[in-house]
Amino acid sequence: MRLLPAVALLVAVAGCGRQDEVRRYKTPKDPTWRMIGAIVTAKDSTWFFKVAAPTDRIASAQSQVLMFLQDLRVEDGDVKWKLPAGWLEEKGGPARVASFKFGDRDPKLELTVVKLPGDGGGLSANVNRWREQVGLERAAEAEVASMVRKVGEAQVVDLIGPTRPAMGGGRAMARQPEPERTADPQFDQVRSMFQFERPPEWRENPQPERPKVFEFRADGALITFTIMGGESGGLAANVDRWRTQAGLEPLGEQGLGRSATPMKFVNTDAWLVEVPGKERAILGVIALSPEFSMFLKMDGSPAAVSAQRATFTRVAQSFQMRGRHE
């Protein structure tokens, strides 16, 4: 069943033509950013280790970073490390002790090491500083404790958010104002075509980066609704893309039954896709057609996605077109 005679408008406003979402994901403009940060307490100082990049880059390097953090040792009041194979160490100054360049493609990933006297401000303050850098709201002290896990000598936090974090020293950096965007009547028209339940706890970004039509944040989870042209690479390719983002192995066509369940979305055939990674989870709806495809996606830590699962499912079931567009 054709959902919209205005499908050409949807695709044009999304700015993707016949390109599929799989290809668009491989461009440098990843919609979410991920930061792995670690804090190590020495005798009279606190050491901060941080790497931040688009989520796909961190996913491919996650095991290397965690192995590096696992090997950190406190000796004689300093923190010592082993240089992993293929990593390049660059010396810093009194505060920024060192930085490491690594990764299998350019630009290389960078892990920075910062040393501050005393407790460096404390665990809660620094985790919240990092949360703000990736565009997340501050968390209560009890919540911070649940986000941190011990890896060797380090206290490690893994954050995913919509904002590109500044790379620099251990002090909080002033935020730069967001550039103003001009109104787009066509884009507003596309947004007005959809109606759905909007949970009060979901905080909306009213001007998401294209081709996203809607974007929300909720307690560590990022929820997006995206429209793309054509069938967007097919179901298996998109499921495996999400699995790769969550640090899981691709399954291919034969493994679809393990991740995708048929459902209805905006009165058309769709699939509910669940990707339960250890550090990152994705829950989404994929609806594909020869003309255009729709993706409703929730992305975040397993705890955040689990907490919002029932709400997300209810929102997905409520998605409809306004008026008579069949």
N, C-alpha and C positions, 0 to 999 in steps of 0.2 A: 504494500500500500504506500502510495506516495504521501509523505507527510506535508510537504510544502511546495506550492508552485513557486515560492520565492527562494528556492534553493540556490539559485545563482547569486542572489543577494547575500545569503549566508556565506557562501564560499568566497565571494569577492571581498566582503568585509573581513573575513578571517585572514585574508591575504595569502592564501596558500595555493590557489588554483588547483591543479591536479596533484600537487605534491602530497605524499603521505606523511603521517605523523612520525613514522620510523625515521625517514630521512631528515625531517625537521629537527628531531631530537639530536641528531648528530652534529648540528651546527653549534657554534660556540655559545649561543645564547640559551643556556639551560635555565629553566624557570625557577629552580630551587638551588640553594647553596648548602653545603655541608661542612661542618667544622668538627674536627677531633681535637680536643684540648686535654692537656694533662698537667697536673700540679704535683710537684715533688717537694717535700719539706726536708731541708738539710739542717745543720746545726744552728746557724744564725741567719738563714736566708730561705727564700722560697723560689723554686724554679718553675717556669711555665713553658710548656711545649705545645705548639699549636700548628695545625695545618688546615687550610681552608681552600675550597675549590668547588666548582660545579659538582653536583652529586654523583654523576657518572665517573668523574675522575677519581673521587675519593673511594668509590666502591671498588674500583680496580686495584687500588693501592692499599686498601684497608688492612689486609693481612701483614704487609710490610711494616706499616706504621705501628700496629699493635705488637709485632715482634720486637721492633726497636724499643718501644716503651717497656715491654716485659724485661728487657735486658738492662734497663737503667739501674745503676747502683750508687748508693750514697757512701762515699769514702772520704775520710778526713775533712768533713764539712762541705764537700763539693759533690756534684752529681757527675758520674762517669757513664760513658756509653760506648757501645761497639758500633763501628761504622758498617752498615750493611753493604753488601756487594752492589756496585753500581751507583751508590750514593756519593755525592760530592759535598764535602764539608767546607764552609766558608767561615772564617773567623769574624767575630763582630767586635763590639766595644765593651765598656764596663757593664752596661745594662743588657744589651743584646749580645749574649755570649757567643752565639754561633747560629748559623742557618745551614740547612741541608737542601740540596737540589736533587730531585730524583724523579723517576717516572719513565714510561716508555714512549712518550711523545712530547713535542714542544707545544707551548711553553712548559718547562718542567714544573712539577709540584715543588713547593717550598715549605719546609718545616722549620719554624723559628724557635730559638731557645732564649728566654729572658730570665734574668736573675734579679730579684728584688730583696731588700733587707727585711728581716723579721718574717711576719706571716704574710706579707704582700697584700694585706687587706682582708684576708680570710677566704675560706672556700666559697661561702654563699655569695659574697660580693663579686668575686671573680667569675663564677659560673653565670651570674646574672649579667655581668658585663659582656660575656661572650654571647649570651642569649640575645641581648640587645643588638650586638653586632650583626647577627644573622636575621634580625627583624622579628624576634620573639619577645613576648612580654616577660617582665620580671616574674620570678617564681618565689613562693614563700620558702622559708628555710627548710621546712619539712619536705617540701617537694624537691628542693635541690638535693637533699640527701638521697632521695630515691632515684635521681638521675645519674648519680656518680657510682662507678664500680672500680674496684681495686684491680690493677694490672701490675703485678710486681710491686715496686715501691711507689707507683704513681696512682693518683686518683684521676680517673678518666671520665670525660663526658663527651657524648656524641650528639651533635645538634644539627637539625635541618630546618632551614627557614628561607624566606623569599628574598632576603636582602644580601647583596654582595658585601662581605665583611672587609674592613680595612685591614691590611697586613702591616703590622708595625710593632711597637714596643708594648710593654706590659701595662701602660696606663690607658685608661679609657680615652677614646678619641672623640672629638666633637662630630656630631652627625652633620652631613651636608644636606641642605634642603633639596627635596625632590623637585625636578624640573616640572614646570607647569605644562599641562597638556591641553591642547585646544579641543573644543567640543567636536564630536563627529556624529552628525545626525543619522547617518546610515548605521553606524555601530549601535547607537542608542535604539534605533528601530529594531535591530536584531535582538538586543537584550529584552526589549519590550514584548517580543513574540513568545517568550517563555514565562510560565508561572509555576511556582513550586513552593513548598513549605520552607520558610527561612528560619532556622533555629535562632533564638535570640543570642545564644552564646557564640554563634559564628560571626566573626568580625569581617566585614566585606571590604575589599579593595575595589572602589567603584570604577577604577580605570586600569584594569589588568593589561599586561603586555600581550599583544596579539600573538597567536590566534586564540588566546583564552577569551571567553565571553564573560565568565564569572570566576571570581577568586575569593576564597574565604580562608581565615585562620581560626583554629579552635584548639587551645591548650596543647600546642606542640604539633598539631596536624595541619597540613596545607591541603585545601580542597579546591579543585579547579574543574571548570566545565569548558571543554574545547571543541570546536568544530573544524574539521579538516575536509579537503576536497577528495573525492573518490573513496575507495575502500581502504586507503591508508596502510597498505602493505599486508592486509589480511589479519585474521584473528591470531594465528600462531605467532606471527612476527611481533605483534604488539604485546602479547602475553610474555613472550621470551624477553622482550625489551624491558618490561617491568620486572621480570625475575632477575635480569642482570643488574638493574638499578638497586635491587634489594640484596645483592650479593649471592644469588642462587644460580644454579646451572640452568641453561635453556633446556626445554623439554621437547620442542618441535611439535609437529602435528599429532604424533602418537601420544603425547602427554597432556593434551588439552583437557581431558576428562578429570585430571587431578587439580586443575586450577580454575576452569571456566564452567559455570552453571547457567543454562538457558534461563532467560527472564524477559519480561516486557519493559521497555523504556521508551517513553514518549510514544506509546501506542505502536511500537515496532519491535521486531525481534532483536534481542540483545543478549549479552553474557555478563554475568556477575563474576568478576575475577578476584581471587584472593591470593596474595603473595606474602606469606608470613616469614620474612627473613629474620635472622637473629638480632640484627642491629637496626633494621629498617623494615617496615611493613607497608604494603600497598593494598588498598581495597578499591576496586573500580568497576565501572560499567562501560562496556564497549558495544556500540551499535554501528554496524557497517552497512553501507549501501553503495551501489555504483556511482551515485551522485555526490554524496557527502557522508562523513562519519562523525559520530559524537562520542566524546570521552568524558565521563564524570569520574574523577579520581581523588582519592584521599591518600596522602603520603605523609609518613612520620615515623616516630618510634613505635615499636610494637605495642607498648602500653597506651600511647596516645590513640593509635588506630583502634585498638580494642575498646577503649573507653567510648569512642565516638561511633562504633560500628552500628548500633541500633539506630542512632540518629541519622547516619549516612544512608542506611537502607530505607528508612522512612522518607527521606528527602528524595532519593532515587525513584521510589514508587510514586511520589507526588508530582514528578516532572510532567508537564503537559504544555501544549501549545495554546495560546490565547485565541479565542474565536474559532472560526472554521477554516483551517488551513489544509485539510486532507485533500 
